[in-house]
């Protein structure tokens, strides 16, 4: 089987900044694809300029509609830069499989990656902050919110929540097997794919959980809906 590329290539890039130049057949500017990648990715990376130097930092995120949300302490330099409207680039990648070929250069990975470029805005109104903070919890631990103590006013004031619009975007996807040369396919070497997915281990209670308290259902089943990731 030959290497297959993403077939979702309907829209054109909204700017030269997000145009896919290397392997453009794998590129896409489809918003539904970009949304799904950020939904499936557990972590994103935020790139910005600080004092003339390029900086990339990992953080948690959640997508609500066509806005990408990140959060941190109000003293966080990255959050303050992005909240002030500094240009930002946010990237997320999901690795779907290790691709094993019959020559050194034909070993790779199948992946789905997305990039959002633009400017952020601080989300300040309490009636906007609270549902977005809840959405962050729902992304990481679905079903947990009803068991948690609500955020108080001091906690809400300590958090800086930033929204970046999902408008200037691109995605890149690799699927399929290795692109082995015909002459290599007769070599007695196993080739194919090693699928990867996120798997949770057994929950480990902290020192303050009573010994007779069972693991809640929302943790026992964590990741079951991510089996295809």
C-alpha positions in Angstrom: 0.0 0.0 0.0 1.3 3.4 -0.9 1.3 6.5 1.4 -2.1 8.2 1.4 -2.5 11.9 2.1 -5.4 13.8 3.6 -8.3 14.1 1.2 -9.8 17.1 2.9 -8.5 20.0 0.9 -11.6 22.1 0.1 -10.8 25.6 1.3 -7.7 27.6 0.4 -5.3 28.9 3.0 -6.5 32.2 4.5 -2.9 33.5 4.5 0.6 32.7 3.3 1.6 32.3 7.0 -0.4 29.0 7.2 0.2 27.7 3.7 1.5 24.1 3.6 4.7 24.2 1.4 6.3 20.8 2.2 4.2 17.9 1.0 1.2 20.2 0.2 -0.9 17.1 -0.7 -1.0 16.2 3.0 -2.2 19.7 3.9 -5.7 20.9 4.5 -7.4 24.1 5.5 -10.7 22.5 6.5 -12.0 23.9 9.8 -13.7 20.7 10.8 -10.4 18.8 10.5 -8.6 21.4 12.5 -11.3 21.4 15.2 -11.1 17.6 15.5 -7.4 17.6 15.9 -7.4 20.1 18.8 -10.3 18.1 20.4 -8.3 14.9 20.2 -4.9 16.3 21.3 -4.3 16.3 25.0 -1.6 19.0 24.8 -0.8 22.0 22.7 2.3 24.1 22.2 2.2 27.9 22.2 4.8 29.9 20.3 5.4 33.6 20.9 8.2 36.2 21.0 9.5 37.4 24.4 12.1 40.1 24.5 13.1 39.3 20.9 13.6 35.6 21.5 11.3 32.8 20.2 9.7 30.8 23.0 7.6 27.6 22.7 5.8 26.3 25.8 3.4 23.4 26.3 0.0 23.9 27.9 -3.5 22.5 28.3 -6.3 23.7 26.0 -9.9 23.3 25.1 -11.9 24.2 22.0 -15.3 25.9 22.3 -16.8 26.5 18.9 -14.2 28.4 16.9 -12.2 29.7 19.8 -9.2 27.9 21.3 -8.8 28.5 25.0 -5.6 28.3 27.2 -5.3 29.4 30.8 -2.7 30.1 33.5 -1.9 32.3 36.5 -2.1 36.0 36.0 1.6 36.3 36.6 2.4 33.8 33.8 4.5 35.6 31.1 3.1 33.6 28.2 -0.5 34.3 29.2 0.1 38.0 29.6 1.9 38.2 26.3 -0.9 36.4 24.5 -3.7 38.3 26.4 -2.1 41.6 25.4 -2.6 40.7 21.7 0.9 39.6 20.8 1.1 37.4 17.7 0.8 33.8 18.6 1.1 30.4 17.0 -0.6 27.4 18.6 0.1 23.8 17.5 -1.3 20.4 18.4 -0.3 16.9 17.1 -1.9 13.5 17.5 0.4 10.5 16.7 -1.8 7.7 15.3 0.9 5.1 14.5 4.5 4.3 14.0 5.2 3.5 10.3 7.8 0.9 9.7 9.5 0.6 6.4 12.3 -1.5 4.9 14.9 1.2 4.6 16.2 3.8 7.1 14.4 6.8 5.5 11.1 5.0 5.2 10.4 4.8 8.9 8.0 7.5 10.0 4.8 8.2 11.9 1.2 8.7 10.9 -0.1 11.9 12.5 -2.7 14.6 12.5 -1.4 18.1 13.2 -3.0 21.5 13.3 -1.7 25.1 13.6 -3.6 28.2 14.5 -2.1 31.7 14.1 -3.5 35.0 15.3 -3.9 37.2 18.3 -5.5 36.3 21.6 -7.8 38.2 23.9 -8.3 38.0 27.6 -11.6 36.5 28.8 -12.5 38.6 31.8 -16.3 38.5 32.4 -17.1 35.9 35.2 -20.1 34.6 33.2 -17.6 33.8 30.4 -14.8 32.5 32.5 -16.7 30.0 34.5 -18.2 27.9 31.7 -14.9 27.9 29.9 -13.0 26.7 33.0 -15.6 24.0 33.3 -15.0 23.0 29.7 -11.3 22.5 30.4 -12.2 20.1 33.2 -14.7 18.3 31.0 -12.0 17.8 28.3 -9.6 16.1 30.8 -12.0 14.4 33.2 -15.5 14.1 31.7 -18.1 13.5 34.4 -16.0 15.0 37.3 -17.4 18.5 37.6 -20.5 17.5 39.8 -18.1 16.1 42.5 -15.8 19.2 42.7 -16.0 22.2 45.0 -17.0 25.2 42.8 -14.5 27.9 42.0 -14.7 30.8 44.3 -14.2 34.5 43.4 -10.6 34.6 44.6 -9.7 31.6 42.4 -11.5 33.1 39.4 -9.5 36.4 39.8 -6.2 34.4 40.0 -6.8 32.8 36.6 -6.0 34.4 33.3 -8.0 32.8 30.5 -7.1 33.6 26.9 -9.1 33.0 23.7 -7.5 32.7 20.3 -9.8 32.5 17.2 -9.7 29.4 15.0 -9.7 31.3 11.7 -6.1 31.4 10.3 -5.4 27.7 10.3 -3.9 24.7 8.5 -3.7 21.0 9.1 -1.3 18.3 7.9 -2.1 14.6 8.0 -0.1 11.5 7.1 -1.8 8.1 6.7 -0.9 4.8 5.2 2.2 2.5 5.0 5.8 3.3 4.3 6.7 4.4 0.7 9.2 1.6 0.2 11.0 1.4 -3.1 9.8 -1.6 -5.3 13.3 -3.1 -5.0 13.1 -3.1 -1.2 9.7 -4.8 -0.9 11.2 -8.2 -1.5 13.6 -7.8 1.5 12.8 -10.2 4.3 11.9 -7.3 6.7 8.6 -6.9 8.5 7.0 -3.6 7.5 3.7 -2.0 8.4 2.2 0.1 11.1 2.2 0.0 14.9 -1.0 1.8 16.0 -0.8 4.1 19.1 -3.6 5.4 21.4 -3.8 7.0 24.8 -4.3 4.4 27.5 -4.9 5.2 31.2 -3.3 3.2 34.0 -5.0 2.2 37.2 -6.0 5.3 39.3 -3.8 6.0 42.3 -5.5 7.7 45.2 -3.7 10.4 47.2 -3.1 10.1 51.0 -6.4 11.7 52.0 -8.8 9.3 50.1 -10.5 7.0 52.6 -9.4 3.4 52.1 -13.0 2.2 51.5 -13.8 4.9 48.9 -14.2 3.3 45.4 -12.7 4.7 42.3 -15.5 6.8 40.6 -17.0 5.5 37.4 -15.7 8.6 35.4 -12.1 7.6 36.2 -12.6 3.8 35.7 -13.8 4.5 32.2 -11.4 7.3 31.4 -10.1 7.2 27.8 -12.7 4.7 26.5 -14.1 7.4 24.3 -10.6 8.1 23.1 -9.9 4.6 21.8 -9.5 5.9 18.3 -7.0 8.7 19.2 
